[in-house]
Amino acid sequence: MDYVPGHGLLDGKRVLVTAAAGTGIGSATAKRCLEEGASVVISDAHERRLNETASELNVPSVGCDVTDETQVQRMFDVAVAELGGLDVLVNNAGLGGTANVVDMTDEQWSRVLDVTLNGTFRCTRAALRLLQPQRSGVIVNNASVLGWRAQAGQSHYAAAKAGVMALTRCAALEAAEFNVRINAVAPSLAMHANLAKVTTDEVLDALTAREAFGRAAEPWEVANVIVFLASDYSSYMTGEIVSVSSQHP
């Protein structure tokens, strides 16, 4: 698949992307937003990788652990100061792991939900406090097909992502009267270095075999759909969850 060049879909837009360090969907999204004409601030909890990505993309950055409300508020303060305002938030922060329910600890369950679901809530709330008064803006959340589909060992992650989907739909209804749109992507499998570190080859092979194209998505292929949802091309869409998948049953 050839990389798609930018077409100015986000000309003049001011974008904040969370969990954008490293080689995953977040950094790919930040890069695509830049290529589509946006000004971008990136954030992540991993300071070294964040600094490396910010240097590579030549964009401002701010460290943030989305489980900490004080850090979330500071992230938005820095983004607004750097960009002169905010038009788009991409909620990409999430945490996975593998454990069967019978063996899962409270800490494992709570940690995944606090980063993946509660973190998305905290950032959505902070963004809406900026976007609703200006009566414009877009939030794009990163969910997962596991919000719909079952996979052994993923109860905490699947529950968190299903929660992100529900949050997306409900918050979208509340924000609509302020002309603010909230949608989500639900990728099936996007391959990057961090995923490879925490997932066995056997699991990756099994997941890849379910994809119609016989391969995982590239992170930028998911980012393209995020850019679409952030752009005016999706102006009539809100509360929607867009599957980014070639997966079959």
N, C-alpha and C positions, 0 to 999 in steps of 0.2 A: 504494500500500500504506500503510495507516494504521499509525502507530507504536503498538507494543503496550505498555500500561501494566504496571507492576510488580505482582507477585502474592506477594511475600514469599518467593520461592524460595530466597534466600540469607540469610534472617534470622539474624543473629548470627555469620555467617561472616566470617573475616578473610582478605582477598584481596590478593595481590601481582600486579600486571600489568606485564610488561615491554614496552618499546617502545610506551608509551601516550601519547606526546606527539603533538599535531597533530590531524588529522581522520580518521585511519584506523581500522582494526579495534581496535587497542589502546585508544585513547581511548573509542571507542564501547563496548567491553567494560567499561571502568572505570565509565562512566556507567550502563550497564545493571546492573552489580553493585550500585552504590549504590541504584539504584531498586528492586532486589530485596532490600534490607535489609542488605547487607554493609558492613563497614568496609573501606576500600581504601587501599592505598599504590600509587603509580604510579612507574615508572622509565623512563628513556630516556637515550640518549647525547647528545641534542640539548638542551643546557641551556636555551636561550631558549624553545623550544617546550614543553619540559617545565614550566617555570615558568608559562607562560601557561595550559597545560592544568590544572595543579594549582590555579591561582587560579580558573579557571572552574569546576572541579568541587569546589573547597574541600576538597582532600585532601592529605595529606603526600606528598612526592616525594623521590626520591633519584636522582642521576645515576649511570649505569652503562654502561660499554662491556662487553658480554658476552664480548668476546674477551680480557678481562683478569680472571684468577681473583681477584686481590686486590679489584677493584671488585665482582665478583660476591659475594664474601663480605661486603663492606661493605653491599651492597644488602640482603642478607638480615638482617644485624645491625640495620640501620635499620628494616626492615619489622617485625621482631619487637619491637623497642623501641617503635615507634609503635602497633602493634596488640595487643601483649601476647601474641603467638603467631602462628601461621599455620595456616590450614585449606586454602587454595586458592592454587596458583600457576598463572598463565596465561602460558605461554611464547609471546610474540608477536614477539620480535626476529627480523628477517630482512633480507636484502639481496639485491636483484635486479640486473639488468643484461642487456644484449643483446650477444652476440658469437658468431660461428660458431666451432666447435672449431678450425678451421684457423688462425684469426686470434687465438684466445684466448691471453692471456699466463698464465704461472704465477701472477702476482699477482692477476689477475682471478679465476681459478679458486679460489685459496686464500682470498681475501678473502670471497667469497660463502659458501664452505663454513665458514669460521671463524665468521662471524656467525650464519649460518642453522642449521647443524648442530652445530658445536662449542659455540656459545653455548647452544643448547638443552640439550646434554649437561651443560655446566657448571652451568646453573641447575637442571636436573633433579636432578643429584647433590647440590647444596646443599640443595634442598628435601627430598629423601628423608632426608637426615641429620637433618632436623627432624621430618618427618612419621612416619617409621617408628617411632621410639621412643614417640611418643604413640599409635601404632596407629590413626591416622585421617588423612584428608586426600585431596585430589584435585589432580592436575596435568592441565591441558589444554594441549596443544601446537597451534600453528598450522602445519599442513602446507599442501598445495596439490594440486589435481587434477593438476598437472604431475608429481607423484610417481608418477602412473599413466600419464599421457598425454604424447605427444611434441609438442614445439613447437620449431621451428627457432630457433636463437639462444639457447636457454635450457638448454643442457646442464648448466652449473654449478648453476643454480638448481634444475632438476629433480632432479639428483643429490642436492643438499642436502635437498630436501623428501622425496625417497624415503628418504633416511637418517633424517629425522625420523620418518617412518612406522615404519621398522624399529626405531628406538630406542624409540618409543612401545610397540610390541608386546612387545619383549624386556624393557624395564624394568617393564612392567605385570605380567609373570609373576613377576619378582623381588619386586615390592612387594605382591603379592596377599596373601601370608601375614601382612603387617602391616596389612591392611585399608586399604591405600592404593590408590586407583584412578588410572590414567593413560590418557587417551584423547586424540584429536586431531580437529580439524576440517580439512577439505580444501576450501577455497573455490575456485570457478572464477574469478569476476571480481567484485570489490567495488570500486566506484568511489569515489575520494577524491582530494583535491588533490595529494597527493604522487605517486600513481600517474600522474595526468594530466601531471605535470611530466617524468616519465622515460619515457613511452610515447607513440609517435606516434599521431596521430588515425587513421591507416590501420590500425594494429595493433588499436587499441581498437574500431574499427568492425568489423573482421573477427571479433574475439572476441565482441563483442556479438551479431553475427549468428548465432552458434552457440547462443545462449541461447534457450530455449523462450519465455521471457517477453519477448524482444526488448529486454532492458535488463540492465545490471549490477545486482548486489545492492547495497543500501545497507549500509554497514558495520555498522549496528545489526542487520541481518538475520542477519549472521554471528555477531554478539555474542549474539544470542538463543540460538543453538545452543551456543555456549560456556557460557552461563549454565546451560542445561539439563544439559550434561555436568558442570558444577561442582556441580550441585544433587543432592539426594537422589532426585530423579525418575529419575536414571540409575544407581541404586545397584547394579544387576547388570551394568553395562557396564564393562569394562576391556580395554585393548589394542585398542580399536576405532578405526577411522578413519571419521569421518562426513563424507560429501560434502555440501557446502553449495553446490548447483549446480542450474541448470536446463539445463545444457549437454547438447547431443545430438551424436552423431558427425557 
